[in-house]
């Protein structure tokens, strides 16, 4: 480009910081704006897995039939704040409309483009920087009570295999030898190569923010109130501290992005999928790699500050505080899965996963405004953050066309 882009990236989570780094590396002038310091939101509280095989959406075939029983089962990790149900019902109707084979196949194909090379994308982003200390390539394993339980997931595994992820199965004593912390109720491990994990997601993003600043980027801690459009194109981002001039802007504020996109007439069916984690500090035993406990739908990850167990789905919006039932279920499931593990203390957390009704992130330009979207990653924000940032930087710098990313276009719901 003749003139280096002058960009404002709204949002200092993994997606926003990655976008800022790739833009700065391309020679752009970049300001990163967030009401919180980098890495303080959902990017802090995730399971830490670079989940390359996480291309299968929750809305698989049969979900519509199974959902009512799931919601009524006290031991199933799905919760609904019923007072919020009237507000979420239109989104839920759209969400469940994708619970069929053809849509699942299509969504999985597009998500693989975002998730499949996650380890390489993180290495390209963080390698040879101070952030690299938190990045660990590894296997990723799925823990099942029995082979029957594994085989009950055959549809999901057939999709993963189709996209290049075939598991190695361990049973019985092989499970005990590999993961002594697991209880006797886990008798099968499906182990997948070419994954990884971050041992402190919050500190990782903070380290990346320092890398961004070392490249000449500027970080402003402030709320964004508006985006100014002049003659059809963005000219400034309005913050509570004043206007920041720009010729390109990126909206990367997760579930909070919906409010900003409404300024452009977009009606995006996006809801918060409330997720919880509990950190068990100073555990006497842990797992060697991230482990999805399939019976409880949570991931146990060995981290810098303890064993983090993250998962649970609660539908209930952005405004309500934490619920006790999801945390109590997570505690019960952890005790059942790791019966001999003792720990010194726990830390509880609630965060908001941005869930579009069709399970695909929104990556691209809104019209010809110079305003780009980079949010809606549902369960794959950490996994897909570096690649999303790279794609946005390539779009802004003219190295990629919108046609390449049509499946993720932000105006697809309009």
Secondary structure, 3 states (H helix, E strand, C coil): CCCCCEEEEECCCHHHHHHHHHHHHCCCEEEEEECCCCCCCHHHHCCCEECCCCCCCCCCCCHHHHHHHHHHCCCCCEEECHHHHHHHHHHHHHHHHCCCHHHHHHHHHHHHHHHCCHHHHHHHHHCCCHHHHHEEEEEEEEEECCHHHHHHCHHHHHHHHHCCCCCEEEECHHHHHHCCCCCCCCCEEEEEEEEEEECCHHHHHHHHHHHHHHCCCEEEECCEEEEEEECCEEEEEEECCEEEECCEEEECCHHHHHHHHHHHCCCCCEEEEEEEEEEEECCCCCCCCCEEECCCCEEEEEECCEEEEEEEEEECCCCCCCCHHHHHHHHHHHHHHCCCCCCCEEEEEEEEEEEECCCCCEEEECCCCCEEEEECCCCCHHHHHHHHHHHHHHHHCCCCCHHHHHHHCCCCCC
